[in-house]
Amino acid sequence: MKSSTVVDLRKLNRSTNLSERGSEIRARDRFREGEKERAQIWGKKGRIERERKRVKFYKILMSKNDWVNKMRDDQIEPKILTYVPHSFDLPVPISVAIIGTGLGHEKSSAIVPACAPNGVNHCEFFTECKPPSWYFYAKDYGHVDMLDDPNLILSLACVSGEGDKDPFKKCLGGVFVAFLRACLDGENEDLKCIVEEPTIAPVTLDPVIHIEA
């Protein structure tokens, strides 16, 4: 009797353990299903947020020391510059940030043309952009000074600023990040600070111009 009782207790204990294990498995499966559902929800929210920023991204333009050719009357096709202020005709309004360099229009020698000549460079692009627009002029640097490792030909062809170029690269990064935050996330403090107090930049920005929409 004792032996059979023990066996019965063992069977009962085994069935109880199986029942508990089954409950645990079911609970774990429900948890996993819940985690998958939450992941899908957050994934969907993330995709929506990325899509929202992607749409916004198409409504901004950032440019560094742009130019269209070596002469005003010899623009690369399709011709962009019209020499009419605020004439850029785009299908949607966009926010524009342009950084120009003060040495880009200078010649490195008598036989080599300037890398970003006057009349076809950043000044004209900014003039023809519709507001809202921002313009930052780094007067002490040249056309290729933002590159980590410009090749020999570029170094000889383009006039370069004196000294370390890292402050200029940091300035470029800071301006563009501030611009992206303002346009994509609505965080305007950094960009407003640079416009109102250009001396906070690691290099001289003069002038800094902001034209509101």
Backbone bond lengths (Angstrom), bond angles and torsions (degrees), N, CA, C in turn:
res aa  C-N    CA-C-N  psi(-1)  N-CA   C-N-CA  omega(-1)  CA-C   N-CA-C  phi
1 M - - - 1.463 - - 1.514 110.81 -
2 K 1.321 114.38 -43.71 1.460 117.54 179.57 1.519 110.85 -62.64
3 S 1.385 113.75 -41.30 1.451 117.08 -178.74 1.510 111.24 -63.77
4 S 1.337 116.86 -44.88 1.452 119.18 179.52 1.508 111.11 -64.44
5 T 1.343 116.05 -35.26 1.461 119.63 178.02 1.512 110.60 -63.24
6 V 1.329 115.23 -42.21 1.453 120.13 178.50 1.509 110.29 -62.07
7 V 1.346 115.29 -43.54 1.467 119.07 179.84 1.511 110.23 -62.25
8 D 1.347 115.68 -42.80 1.454 119.06 178.95 1.518 111.19 -61.34
9 L 1.321 114.94 -40.95 1.460 118.88 179.10 1.526 110.76 -65.40
10 R 1.297 117.02 -38.74 1.461 121.05 178.62 1.527 110.67 -63.70
11 K 1.380 114.00 -44.06 1.461 118.24 178.47 1.523 110.52 -61.68
12 L 1.353 113.68 -43.23 1.456 117.99 179.67 1.520 111.09 -63.06
13 N 1.327 114.83 -43.36 1.460 119.86 179.48 1.534 110.74 -62.85
14 R 1.379 114.97 -40.92 1.460 119.49 -179.63 1.520 110.54 -65.17
15 S 1.343 116.00 -43.99 1.465 119.22 -179.10 1.524 110.80 -66.78
16 T 1.361 115.44 -35.97 1.461 119.08 177.62 1.518 110.70 -64.35
17 N 1.365 115.36 -43.09 1.461 119.74 179.04 1.527 111.07 -62.32
18 L 1.361 114.94 -41.76 1.463 118.82 178.92 1.508 110.93 -63.83
19 S 1.349 114.90 -39.71 1.463 118.79 179.09 1.519 111.03 -64.44
20 E 1.348 115.80 -43.13 1.457 120.06 178.68 1.525 110.93 -64.24
21 R 1.346 114.84 -41.71 1.467 118.90 179.02 1.522 110.53 -63.68
22 G 1.342 115.61 -39.24 1.452 119.18 177.70 1.522 111.17 -63.38
23 S 1.333 116.37 -40.60 1.471 119.83 178.23 1.522 110.62 -64.89
24 E 1.331 115.53 -41.38 1.458 119.75 178.27 1.525 111.42 -61.99
25 I 1.352 115.02 -43.50 1.465 119.14 -179.44 1.527 110.32 -63.70
26 R 1.342 115.58 -44.31 1.459 119.01 179.49 1.529 111.11 -63.30
27 A 1.336 115.37 -41.68 1.466 119.43 178.19 1.521 110.98 -63.90
28 R 1.337 115.43 -41.30 1.459 119.04 178.62 1.521 111.32 -64.89
29 D 1.345 116.15 -39.41 1.460 119.50 178.37 1.530 110.80 -64.55
30 R 1.345 115.81 -41.21 1.470 119.03 178.55 1.521 110.51 -64.04
31 F 1.352 115.32 -39.26 1.459 119.53 178.41 1.529 110.77 -62.76
32 R 1.346 114.88 -44.46 1.456 118.82 179.88 1.525 111.04 -63.62
33 E 1.346 115.51 -40.78 1.459 118.73 177.81 1.529 110.52 -62.64
34 G 1.357 114.73 -40.28 1.465 118.70 177.54 1.518 111.96 -64.38
35 E 1.344 115.35 -39.67 1.463 119.18 178.04 1.527 111.07 -64.27
36 K 1.346 116.06 -40.89 1.456 119.52 178.25 1.521 110.52 -63.32
37 E 1.347 115.37 -42.63 1.468 119.17 -179.94 1.529 110.81 -63.11
38 R 1.358 115.54 -43.97 1.463 118.59 178.25 1.528 111.14 -64.00
39 A 1.328 115.82 -39.79 1.469 119.41 178.66 1.518 110.87 -63.16
40 Q 1.352 115.32 -39.59 1.461 118.49 177.72 1.514 111.43 -64.46
41 I 1.345 115.44 -40.84 1.473 119.84 179.59 1.514 110.05 -63.50
42 W 1.356 115.66 -49.44 1.468 118.88 -179.18 1.518 111.31 -67.34
43 G 1.348 115.59 -35.49 1.457 118.25 176.10 1.516 111.28 -62.68
44 K 1.327 115.38 -40.35 1.462 119.72 178.56 1.518 110.67 -65.48
45 K 1.348 115.58 -42.41 1.461 119.34 177.39 1.518 110.72 -62.06
46 G 1.364 115.38 -40.63 1.460 119.00 178.95 1.515 111.50 -63.17
47 R 1.360 115.85 -41.25 1.465 119.10 178.63 1.522 111.20 -65.04
48 I 1.340 115.79 -38.86 1.467 119.63 177.83 1.514 110.28 -63.30
49 E 1.347 116.06 -42.94 1.469 119.94 -179.94 1.520 110.66 -65.18
50 R 1.345 116.70 -42.54 1.463 119.62 178.07 1.522 111.25 -63.63
51 E 1.346 115.48 -38.92 1.458 119.37 179.07 1.526 110.30 -65.75
52 R 1.356 115.42 -40.28 1.467 119.22 179.06 1.518 110.22 -61.02
53 K 1.336 116.92 -43.24 1.455 120.18 179.72 1.525 111.31 -71.52
54 R 1.354 116.29 -32.98 1.458 118.79 178.58 1.522 110.37 -64.48
55 V 1.344 116.74 -41.86 1.462 120.70 177.80 1.515 110.16 -63.54
56 K 1.335 116.13 -42.48 1.465 119.43 177.82 1.521 110.81 -64.40
57 F 1.346 115.99 -36.87 1.461 119.94 -176.61 1.516 111.25 -62.02
58 Y 1.341 116.41 -32.34 1.453 119.46 178.54 1.524 111.93 -71.22
59 K 1.332 116.95 -8.16 1.457 120.55 -178.21 1.521 112.03 -105.51
60 I 1.337 116.41 17.12 1.456 119.67 176.45 1.519 109.38 -130.61
61 L 1.326 114.97 155.35 1.461 121.03 178.93 1.521 108.43 -138.62
62 M 1.335 116.20 127.27 1.453 121.65 175.73 1.515 108.72 -118.98
63 S 1.313 116.28 135.61 1.461 119.51 -177.09 1.516 109.86 -142.31
64 K 1.337 114.97 142.21 1.455 120.37 177.76 1.528 109.17 -123.31
65 N 1.319 115.81 110.42 1.463 122.60 172.75 1.532 112.59 53.26
66 D 1.339 116.62 46.46 1.446 120.53 -177.30 1.530 112.24 -72.03
67 W 1.331 114.93 158.84 1.457 121.47 177.88 1.524 107.83 -158.87
68 V 1.343 118.29 161.54 1.464 120.42 -175.93 1.518 113.44 -114.63
69 N 1.318 119.19 -23.57 1.460 122.03 174.66 1.520 107.73 -177.27
70 K 1.324 115.77 -172.31 1.452 119.98 -176.96 1.520 113.62 -84.12
71 M 1.346 117.09 -17.24 1.454 120.01 -178.57 1.516 110.53 -138.25
72 R 1.326 115.34 152.00 1.465 121.53 -178.05 1.529 112.28 -61.04
73 D 1.328 117.80 -39.38 1.461 121.80 -176.01 1.527 113.52 -90.54
74 D 1.328 116.64 10.15 1.462 120.04 -177.02 1.530 109.43 -134.11
75 Q 1.334 116.30 55.29 1.446 121.02 -178.85 1.528 111.07 -73.92
76 I 1.326 114.30 150.01 1.457 120.63 174.61 1.526 108.99 -69.15
77 E 1.318 117.11 137.78 1.462 121.77 176.85 1.528 110.66 -74.77
78 P 1.323 118.95 142.01 1.467 126.37 -5.66 1.520 111.03 -74.19
79 K 1.292 117.53 140.41 1.462 121.84 -177.48 1.525 109.80 -66.81
80 I 1.312 114.76 132.66 1.461 120.55 -175.41 1.524 111.51 -105.32
81 L 1.313 116.31 -48.93 1.467 120.26 -175.00 1.517 111.13 -74.53
82 T 1.318 115.09 133.76 1.469 121.62 178.05 1.524 111.85 -113.83
83 Y 1.333 116.32 -12.70 1.470 123.22 -178.41 1.523 111.89 63.88
84 V 1.338 113.55 30.72 1.465 121.59 172.74 1.529 106.76 -120.21
85 P 1.330 118.69 122.35 1.471 120.87 -177.18 1.532 112.23 -55.72
86 H 1.336 115.17 137.26 1.467 123.61 176.34 1.526 111.93 55.15
87 S 1.314 116.71 40.01 1.462 120.95 -174.55 1.527 114.07 -98.84
88 F 1.334 117.99 -5.14 1.461 118.36 -179.66 1.525 109.66 -61.35
89 D 1.322 116.60 118.57 1.459 122.21 -175.20 1.524 109.03 -104.84
90 L 1.327 115.64 96.77 1.460 121.28 -178.79 1.524 109.93 -110.51
91 P 1.331 117.87 153.22 1.466 120.32 -176.52 1.526 114.03 -64.87
92 V 1.353 117.01 -26.44 1.465 120.95 177.72 1.515 108.75 -132.01
93 P 1.330 117.93 148.75 1.470 119.50 175.83 1.523 110.10 -66.65
94 I 1.330 116.69 139.43 1.455 120.76 -179.20 1.521 109.89 -131.52
95 S 1.322 115.57 156.04 1.464 122.09 172.69 1.524 107.87 -93.76
96 V 1.323 116.58 139.14 1.465 121.25 -173.00 1.525 110.60 -127.49
97 A 1.325 116.80 134.78 1.465 122.63 171.52 1.524 108.31 -125.91
98 I 1.318 117.13 126.21 1.458 122.38 -178.58 1.525 109.24 -126.09
99 I 1.327 115.51 131.84 1.460 121.08 174.06 1.525 108.09 -113.06
100 G 1.315 116.46 122.90 1.456 121.51 177.89 1.515 110.49 -110.58
101 T 1.328 115.53 156.66 1.465 120.29 178.33 1.528 110.26 -114.09
102 G 1.316 115.30 146.83 1.456 120.24 -175.88 1.516 114.91 -77.57
103 L 1.333 117.21 -17.04 1.472 119.99 -176.92 1.528 112.87 -106.31
104 G 1.320 117.23 -0.68 1.455 120.17 -176.58 1.520 113.74 -65.55
105 H 1.339 116.67 -27.81 1.466 119.66 -177.76 1.534 112.55 -88.44
106 E 1.342 117.14 -3.18 1.462 119.94 -178.95 1.527 111.23 -87.58
107 K 1.321 116.48 148.11 1.459 122.04 177.92 1.524 110.50 -87.15
108 S 1.312 115.62 140.49 1.466 119.51 176.77 1.523 111.25 -81.41
109 S 1.340 117.14 -21.48 1.466 122.06 176.73 1.525 108.62 -158.85
110 A 1.318 115.62 172.62 1.464 120.13 -177.08 1.522 112.51 -69.08
111 I 1.325 117.11 -23.86 1.464 119.88 -175.64 1.523 113.17 -102.13
112 V 1.315 117.87 -9.56 1.469 121.29 -178.84 1.525 108.77 -105.85
113 P 1.325 118.49 123.78 1.475 120.31 179.01 1.518 111.18 -68.23
114 A 1.313 115.38 160.12 1.468 120.33 178.41 1.522 110.16 -65.62
115 C 1.327 115.71 150.66 1.468 119.81 -179.15 1.524 112.20 -71.56
116 A 1.319 117.84 -35.29 1.470 122.13 179.92 1.525 108.34 -137.43
117 P 1.340 117.62 77.85 1.467 121.38 -172.50 1.525 112.79 -65.30
118 N 1.303 115.57 153.52 1.459 120.77 174.20 1.529 109.77 -60.48
119 G 1.311 115.83 143.62 1.455 121.01 -179.91 1.511 114.20 95.07
120 V 1.334 116.78 -18.88 1.475 120.09 178.98 1.529 111.07 -136.08
121 N 1.321 116.58 21.47 1.457 118.28 -174.95 1.529 112.29 -116.57
122 H 1.317 115.07 -158.89 1.464 122.83 -173.88 1.513 113.77 -56.77
123 C 1.320 117.73 -32.74 1.474 120.19 -179.90 1.525 110.90 -60.99
124 E 1.334 116.49 -44.99 1.460 120.29 -179.88 1.524 111.25 -68.54
125 F 1.322 116.40 -39.27 1.460 119.20 179.07 1.529 110.63 -60.66
126 F 1.322 116.16 -45.47 1.463 118.68 -179.82 1.527 111.14 -65.17
127 T 1.316 116.70 -40.59 1.462 120.52 179.84 1.530 111.46 -60.58
128 E 1.327 116.84 -35.98 1.461 119.64 -176.09 1.528 113.81 -89.95
129 C 1.336 116.84 -10.31 1.467 119.34 176.83 1.526 110.58 -71.29
130 K 1.322 114.97 144.11 1.459 119.59 174.62 1.523 108.89 -86.17
131 P 1.327 117.41 146.72 1.465 119.36 178.24 1.539 110.59 -69.71
132 P 1.346 115.82 157.25 1.461 127.67 7.23 1.534 111.55 -78.17
133 S 1.320 115.99 138.38 1.460 120.80 -177.75 1.523 110.57 -146.06
134 W 1.342 114.14 151.82 1.464 121.62 179.93 1.525 108.30 -130.58
135 Y 1.328 114.82 142.96 1.476 120.19 -179.43 1.518 108.74 -134.02
136 F 1.340 116.11 128.70 1.459 122.50 -179.71 1.527 108.24 -126.79
137 Y 1.315 116.18 123.30 1.465 120.70 -173.45 1.522 109.58 -113.29
138 A 1.336 115.51 108.04 1.465 121.65 178.17 1.524 107.96 -91.58
139 K 1.297 116.13 92.21 1.461 121.13 -167.07 1.530 114.42 -71.46
140 D 1.319 118.49 -19.38 1.470 121.02 -174.32 1.529 113.98 -97.94
141 Y 1.334 117.73 9.52 1.471 119.74 -174.61 1.520 111.23 -128.92
142 G 1.358 113.96 161.54 1.453 120.53 -175.67 1.508 113.48 -107.23
143 H 1.320 114.40 -176.33 1.456 122.90 -170.29 1.529 113.06 -64.17
144 V 1.310 119.27 -33.74 1.470 120.87 -175.71 1.529 112.69 -111.54
145 D 1.311 117.32 13.13 1.466 119.83 -176.15 1.526 113.29 -71.38
146 M 1.331 117.08 -10.42 1.464 118.88 177.92 1.522 112.36 -86.74
147 L 1.349 117.38 -9.71 1.462 120.89 -178.47 1.528 111.21 -77.51
148 D 1.328 115.98 143.57 1.463 120.24 178.25 1.530 111.22 -69.35
149 D 1.326 115.51 -38.23 1.469 118.75 -175.85 1.529 109.87 -147.01
150 P 1.330 118.31 73.40 1.474 119.60 178.86 1.515 110.80 -64.12
151 N 1.338 115.78 140.93 1.462 118.14 -178.83 1.533 110.94 -73.28
152 L 1.303 115.31 171.81 1.466 121.33 -173.55 1.530 111.37 -61.48
153 I 1.339 116.60 -40.55 1.465 119.82 -177.76 1.518 110.76 -63.20
154 L 1.345 116.41 -46.06 1.466 119.86 178.62 1.521 111.02 -63.57
155 S 1.314 115.97 -40.95 1.467 119.68 -179.55 1.526 111.59 -62.04
156 L 1.343 116.97 -36.89 1.462 120.32 179.80 1.525 111.78 -79.37
157 A 1.333 116.78 -31.23 1.468 120.49 -175.16 1.515 112.82 -80.40
158 C 1.330 117.83 -30.56 1.467 121.46 -173.74 1.525 110.62 -111.83
159 V 1.312 114.93 136.94 1.463 120.51 177.20 1.518 108.90 -70.16
160 S 1.323 116.15 134.71 1.459 121.76 -176.19 1.522 110.15 -116.77
161 G 1.324 115.33 150.65 1.454 120.55 176.55 1.519 111.18 -73.05
162 E 1.305 116.15 163.46 1.458 121.30 -179.22 1.524 111.01 -84.60
163 G 1.328 114.45 150.13 1.457 119.89 172.87 1.523 113.86 80.70
164 D 1.338 114.11 -163.58 1.458 122.60 -175.78 1.533 110.57 -67.83
165 K 1.335 116.38 136.82 1.471 120.93 179.74 1.528 112.57 -94.78
166 D 1.324 117.77 -7.67 1.461 119.91 -177.59 1.530 113.04 -59.67
167 P 1.340 119.83 -40.88 1.468 118.19 177.47 1.527 113.05 -58.58
168 F 1.330 116.86 -36.15 1.459 120.50 178.73 1.529 110.58 -67.30
169 K 1.336 116.87 -41.65 1.460 120.27 178.37 1.528 110.78 -64.03
170 K 1.316 116.73 -40.57 1.465 120.43 176.87 1.528 110.70 -63.71
171 C 1.310 115.44 -38.19 1.464 120.20 178.41 1.528 110.43 -63.21
172 L 1.330 116.58 -46.56 1.466 120.47 177.76 1.526 110.97 -57.18
173 G 1.329 115.72 -49.07 1.457 119.72 -179.84 1.515 112.23 -60.66
174 G 1.322 116.67 -43.27 1.460 120.55 -179.10 1.514 112.42 -64.20
175 V 1.324 116.69 -43.68 1.468 120.68 -179.26 1.525 110.44 -64.50
176 F 1.320 116.76 -46.25 1.463 119.25 -177.16 1.528 112.09 -69.00
177 V 1.331 117.63 -38.07 1.467 120.21 176.90 1.527 110.13 -64.78
178 A 1.327 117.27 -43.08 1.469 120.63 177.67 1.523 110.60 -61.53
179 F 1.321 116.55 -39.45 1.461 121.18 179.47 1.533 110.55 -66.44
180 L 1.325 117.47 -44.37 1.467 121.13 179.25 1.520 111.25 -63.91
181 R 1.319 116.88 -41.91 1.470 119.61 178.28 1.522 111.12 -61.70
182 A 1.320 115.69 -40.99 1.463 119.73 -179.60 1.525 111.19 -65.63
183 C 1.328 116.57 -42.83 1.467 120.39 -174.74 1.525 113.04 -81.22
184 L 1.326 117.67 -37.22 1.460 121.03 -174.91 1.517 113.45 -92.12
185 D 1.322 117.07 -36.23 1.465 120.68 -174.21 1.524 113.69 -112.71
186 G 1.336 117.41 -4.83 1.458 119.61 -179.55 1.515 114.09 73.66
187 E 1.348 117.59 15.63 1.467 121.68 179.13 1.531 108.37 -95.26
188 N 1.319 116.15 95.21 1.466 121.48 -170.16 1.519 114.62 -92.35
189 E 1.337 117.53 -6.48 1.467 119.57 -169.79 1.522 113.18 -60.52
190 D 1.334 117.30 -46.28 1.467 120.41 -176.62 1.526 111.47 -65.28
191 L 1.329 116.66 -45.64 1.463 120.12 -179.46 1.530 110.60 -65.04
192 K 1.301 116.68 -41.79 1.464 120.99 178.40 1.525 110.73 -62.04
193 C 1.348 114.98 -39.12 1.474 120.24 178.95 1.520 111.39 -62.33
194 I 1.343 116.85 -44.16 1.467 120.68 -179.07 1.524 110.62 -64.86
195 V 1.331 116.57 -39.88 1.468 120.72 -179.68 1.521 110.84 -66.53
196 E 1.333 116.22 -43.14 1.472 119.92 -175.66 1.517 112.58 -81.21
197 E 1.340 117.15 -30.03 1.468 121.17 -178.83 1.528 109.73 -132.03
198 P 1.330 119.44 73.49 1.471 121.40 -176.68 1.527 114.03 -60.46
199 T 1.330 117.16 -18.86 1.467 119.96 -178.36 1.528 112.60 -68.61
200 I 1.329 118.20 -11.56 1.466 119.36 177.64 1.527 110.73 -74.43
201 A 1.326 117.66 -16.42 1.464 121.58 178.84 1.526 109.96 -69.52
202 P 1.329 118.65 151.22 1.475 121.32 -179.42 1.525 113.55 -71.29
203 V 1.345 118.27 -10.70 1.464 121.83 175.54 1.525 108.05 -131.68
204 T 1.317 116.13 167.95 1.462 120.59 179.95 1.524 110.47 -74.61
205 L 1.316 115.84 121.93 1.462 122.62 173.39 1.520 107.60 -113.45
206 D 1.307 116.51 108.00 1.461 120.22 -175.55 1.530 110.06 -156.90
207 P 1.355 116.92 108.81 1.458 126.22 8.68 1.546 112.62 -92.20
208 V 1.332 112.79 169.17 1.465 121.77 167.67 1.518 106.20 -119.66
209 I 1.333 116.57 125.15 1.456 120.68 -173.92 1.533 109.35 -126.21
210 H 1.314 115.69 135.15 1.465 121.28 174.04 1.513 108.62 -128.63
211 I 1.326 115.77 123.33 1.474 121.16 176.58 1.517 107.70 -111.44
212 E 1.303 116.79 118.01 1.465 121.25 -178.66 1.522 110.99 -78.32
213 A 1.334 113.56 155.86 1.480 119.33 179.47 1.526 109.84 -70.36
